[in-house]
Amino acid sequence: MDKHSWNPAELLQLSGGYWSTCALHAGVKLDLFSHAGTASELAQATASDVRGVEMLLNALTALGLMEKEGERYAATAFATEFLSRTSPRYLGYIIMHHHHLMDGWSHLDESVRSGTPIRGRVSHDSNDSERESFEMGMFNLAMLNAPKIVSKVDLQGRRRLLDLGGGPGTYAIHFCQANPQLTATVYDLPTTRRFAEKTIASFGLSDRITFQEGDFIGDDVPTGFDVAWLSHILHGEGPEGCAVTLQRAVAALEPGGMLMVQEFILDDNMEGPLFPALFSLNMLLGTPQGRSYSQSQLEAMMTAAGVGSIRRLELDLANGSGVLAGIVEHRP
């Protein structure tokens, strides 16, 4: 892997890059991208100070996310599509999830020294606002990736899908849309139910996709499925937790069932890609044992759980994300 050749200017840009990040977060939090008008009008619409709003609008314009004509500001076409709350492609939830993580990241050195998390797990311990940003942020990301993944997976002849730790159920929705014969169960924590049921209903699939409450580490998982989907849940656990999770997924499948795992996958030498390497630090900050894994590590864990014929799907997904698929050959 080619290493980046740094210079002092780039280093300082990296160090201060959070300024741009914070400007974006503030614009989303104040919902500026859903409005157009003068600084005074937008200050009134967002119950904000005129001076502060004008400064933020100028910064967002410099970032290329707002446009200014005379004294009027409006979101660019791109920002309108992805940052306006009225857009079906709104990414504000995942951006607000990133915002909620920032305080923890500012104490990364403390977590590295102690080897322990310094914040609670978002899926378990967060307040309502943070949980909404997390759950619907997962919906944002899944809506980008699901169509690419579903088109590469042949589920012909398979009728029952388990979306383990499925959050708002986005992948179950897309798999069912692409496979009319398929029904699905989303299995996740009780705090996820309202997000999942609302999302499933919005796609008109409440008759084919059900939600079952549970913790896949501590509780029994339903059985009788012929395909299981595990999207970005193994990184929240250490190797022991991953083993338990995979064993429960395998036990939920009938012989010959298909198991698919999506993760941010590190190279086998653990030196990259960049996002999975940084994401591993995010798990250090928020979980007792979680981390990113390499493809060889994931394959070894799947094999130990009784999965064979493992292959990585040919997909071009963002942030080093990849999908491994295999067939249950035996139960350990």
C-alpha positions in Angstrom: 0.0 0.0 0.0 1.4 3.4 -1.0 2.0 5.7 1.9 0.9 9.3 1.7 3.8 11.8 1.5 3.0 14.6 4.0 4.0 18.2 4.1 3.5 20.7 6.9 0.6 22.5 5.2 -1.3 19.2 4.8 -0.5 18.3 8.4 -2.0 21.5 9.7 -5.0 21.2 7.5 -5.6 17.7 9.0 -5.2 19.1 12.5 -7.7 21.9 12.0 -10.1 19.9 9.8 -12.6 19.7 12.5 -13.5 23.4 12.0 -15.1 22.5 8.7 -16.8 19.4 10.3 -18.2 21.6 13.1 -19.6 24.1 10.6 -21.3 21.3 8.7 -22.7 19.9 12.0 -24.0 23.3 13.1 -25.7 23.8 9.7 -27.5 20.5 9.9 -28.4 20.9 13.6 -29.9 24.3 12.9 -31.5 23.0 9.7 -30.2 25.8 7.6 -30.2 23.7 4.5 -34.0 23.5 4.5 -34.3 27.3 4.3 -33.4 30.1 1.9 -33.3 33.8 2.6 -31.1 36.6 4.0 -29.1 36.1 7.1 -31.7 38.0 9.1 -34.5 35.8 7.8 -32.6 32.6 8.4 -31.7 33.8 11.9 -35.4 34.3 12.6 -36.3 30.9 11.1 -33.8 29.1 13.3 -34.1 31.3 16.5 -30.5 32.3 16.2 -28.3 35.4 16.4 -28.0 37.3 13.1 -24.2 37.8 13.4 -23.6 34.2 14.2 -25.9 32.9 11.4 -24.3 35.2 8.8 -20.8 33.9 9.8 -21.9 30.3 9.6 -23.7 30.9 6.2 -20.5 32.4 4.8 -18.5 29.5 6.0 -20.9 27.0 4.5 -20.8 29.0 1.3 -17.0 28.8 1.3 -17.4 25.0 1.7 -19.5 24.9 -1.4 -22.7 23.8 0.5 -24.5 27.1 0.3 -24.8 29.7 -2.5 -25.1 33.4 -2.1 -26.9 35.8 -4.5 -26.9 39.4 -3.3 -27.9 39.1 0.4 -29.8 35.8 0.0 -28.4 32.4 0.9 -29.7 29.0 -0.3 -28.4 25.4 -0.2 -26.7 24.1 -3.3 -28.4 21.4 -5.4 -26.2 18.8 -3.7 -26.9 20.1 -0.2 -30.6 20.3 -0.9 -30.6 16.6 -1.9 -28.7 15.3 1.0 -28.9 17.9 3.8 -32.5 19.3 3.6 -34.9 17.5 6.0 -37.6 17.4 3.4 -35.4 15.3 1.0 -35.9 11.5 0.8 -32.1 11.2 0.5 -31.5 13.2 3.8 -28.2 12.3 5.5 -28.6 14.5 8.5 -29.2 11.7 10.9 -25.8 10.0 10.4 -24.2 13.5 10.4 -25.8 14.1 13.8 -24.6 10.7 15.0 -21.1 11.8 14.1 -21.7 15.0 16.0 -22.6 13.1 19.1 -19.4 11.1 18.9 -17.1 14.2 18.8 -16.8 14.7 22.5 -15.5 11.2 23.0 -13.0 11.5 20.2 -11.6 14.6 21.9 -10.5 12.3 24.7 -9.1 9.5 22.6 -5.7 9.7 24.4 -7.4 8.8 27.7 -9.1 5.8 26.1 -5.8 4.6 24.6 -4.0 4.9 27.9 -6.7 3.0 29.8 -7.8 0.6 27.1 -11.4 1.2 28.1 -14.3 3.1 26.7 -15.1 6.6 27.8 -18.7 6.7 26.6 -21.6 4.4 26.8 -22.7 2.2 23.8 -25.0 4.3 21.6 -27.2 1.3 20.9 -27.6 0.6 24.7 -27.0 3.7 26.8 -27.7 6.8 24.8 -30.5 9.4 25.2 -33.5 9.6 22.9 -31.9 12.2 20.6 -28.6 10.3 20.3 -30.4 7.0 19.7 -32.6 8.5 17.0 -29.5 9.9 15.2 -27.8 6.4 15.5 -30.8 4.3 14.4 -31.8 6.6 11.5 -28.2 7.3 10.7 -27.9 3.5 10.1 -30.9 3.9 7.8 -29.2 6.7 5.9 -26.1 4.5 5.3 -28.0 1.4 4.5 -30.1 3.2 1.9 -26.9 4.0 0.1 -25.4 0.5 0.2 -28.4 -1.8 0.2 -29.4 -1.5 -3.5 -25.7 -2.4 -4.5 -25.6 -5.4 -2.2 -29.0 -6.8 -2.9 -28.3 -6.9 -6.6 -25.3 -9.1 -6.0 -27.1 -11.7 -3.8 -29.1 -14.6 -5.3 -31.8 -15.6 -2.8 -33.9 -17.6 -5.2 -35.6 -20.4 -3.4 -34.9 -18.9 0.1 -38.0 -17.8 2.0 -37.1 -16.7 5.5 -34.5 -14.0 6.3 -33.1 -13.1 9.7 -31.8 -9.6 10.0 -29.8 -10.0 13.2 -29.2 -6.6 14.9 -31.0 -5.1 12.0 -31.8 -1.7 13.5 -34.5 0.1 11.5 -34.7 -2.9 9.1 -33.4 -1.2 6.0 -31.6 -4.3 4.6 -34.6 -6.6 5.3 -36.7 -4.1 3.4 -34.5 -4.1 0.4 -34.0 -7.9 0.4 -37.8 -8.4 0.5 -38.4 -5.8 -2.2 -36.0 -7.7 -4.5 -37.3 -11.1 -3.6 -41.2 -11.3 -3.6 -41.2 -14.8 -2.0 -39.2 -13.6 1.0 -40.4 -12.8 4.5 -38.1 -11.4 7.2 -37.6 -10.9 11.0 -35.6 -8.0 12.3 -34.1 -9.0 15.7 -32.7 -6.2 17.8 -33.0 -4.4 21.2 -36.4 -3.1 22.4 -35.2 0.5 22.0 -35.0 -0.2 18.2 -38.6 -1.3 17.8 -40.3 2.0 17.1 -37.7 3.0 14.5 -38.0 -0.4 12.8 -41.7 -0.6 12.7 -42.1 2.9 11.5 -39.6 2.4 8.7 -41.0 -1.0 7.7 -44.5 0.5 7.6 -43.3 3.4 5.4 -42.3 0.9 2.7 -45.6 -1.0 3.0 -44.0 -4.2 4.2 -45.5 -4.7 7.7 -47.2 -7.9 6.4 -43.8 -9.5 5.4 -41.3 -8.1 7.9 -41.8 -8.5 11.7 -39.7 -7.2 14.6 -38.6 -9.4 17.5 -37.0 -7.9 20.6 -33.9 -9.4 22.1 -30.1 -9.2 22.7 -28.3 -11.5 20.4 -25.5 -12.0 23.0 -27.7 -12.8 26.0 -31.0 -14.0 24.6 -32.3 -16.8 22.5 -32.5 -16.1 18.8 -35.5 -17.4 16.7 -34.8 -20.3 14.4 -36.1 -21.8 11.1 -34.4 -19.3 8.7 -32.6 -20.1 5.5 -30.6 -16.9 5.3 -29.1 -14.6 7.9 -27.8 -11.1 7.5 -25.4 -9.5 10.0 -24.6 -6.0 9.1 -22.0 -4.1 11.1 -22.6 -5.8 14.4 -19.5 -7.9 14.9 -17.3 -4.8 15.3 -19.1 -4.0 18.5 -17.8 -7.2 20.1 -14.4 -8.8 20.9 -13.5 -12.2 19.5 -15.5 -14.0 22.2 -18.6 -12.0 21.5 -18.2 -12.4 17.8 -18.0 -16.2 18.3 -21.3 -16.2 20.3 -23.0 -14.0 17.8 -22.0 -16.2 14.8 -22.9 -19.4 16.7 -26.4 -17.9 17.4 -26.8 -16.9 13.7 -25.8 -20.4 12.6 -28.1 -22.0 15.1 -31.0 -19.9 13.6 -30.4 -21.3 10.2 -31.6 -24.5 8.6 -28.9 -26.8 7.1 -27.6 -25.3 3.9 -28.6 -21.8 5.1 -26.7 -18.8 3.9 -25.0 -16.5 6.3 -23.8 -13.0 5.2 -21.6 -10.6 7.2 -21.0 -7.0 6.3 -18.2 -5.1 8.1 -15.6 -2.4 7.7 -12.8 -4.8 6.7 -9.1 -4.2 7.4 -6.3 -5.6 5.2 -4.8 -8.7 6.7 -1.7 -6.7 7.7 -4.1 -4.4 9.7 -2.4 -1.2 8.1 -5.5 0.0 6.3 -7.8 1.0 4.7 -8.0 4.2 6.6 -11.6 4.2 7.5 -11.7 0.7 9.1 -8.5 1.6 11.0 -10.1 4.8 12.4 -13.4 3.0 13.0 -11.5 0.6 15.2 -10.6 3.6 17.5 -14.3 4.5 17.5 -15.0 1.1 19.0 -12.2 1.6 21.5 -14.0 4.8 22.7 -17.4 3.2 22.9 -17.2 -0.5 23.6 -15.3 -2.7 26.1 -13.9 -5.1 23.4 -15.1 -4.0 20.0 -12.8 -3.4 17.0 -12.5 -3.7 13.2 -11.4 -7.0 11.9 -9.5 -8.2 8.8 -11.0 -10.5 6.2 -8.9 -13.4 7.3 -10.0 -12.9 10.9 -13.7 -12.7 9.9 -13.3 -15.8 7.7 -11.7 -17.7 10.6 -14.5 -16.8 12.9 -17.2 -17.8 10.4 -15.4 -21.1 9.7 -15.2 -21.9 13.4 -19.0 -21.3 13.6 -19.6 -23.9 10.9 -19.8 -21.8 7.8 -18.1 -23.0 4.7 -17.7 -21.9 1.0 -16.9 -18.4 2.2 -16.5 -15.7 -0.5 -16.3 -12.0 -0.5 -18.9 -10.4 -2.8 -17.6 -8.2 -5.6 -18.8 -4.9 -4.4 -17.6 -1.3 -4.5 -18.8 0.1 -1.2 -17.6 3.2 0.7 -15.3 3.2 3.8 -13.8 -0.2 3.3 -17.1 -1.9 3.8 -17.3 -5.5 2.4 -19.6 -8.5 2.6 -18.6 -12.1 3.2 -21.1 -14.8 2.4 -21.0 -18.6 3.2 -23.1 -21.7 3.6 -23.8 -23.4 6.9 -22.1 -26.8 6.7 -22.3 -28.0 10.3 -22.9 -26.7 13.8 -19.9 -26.8 16.2 
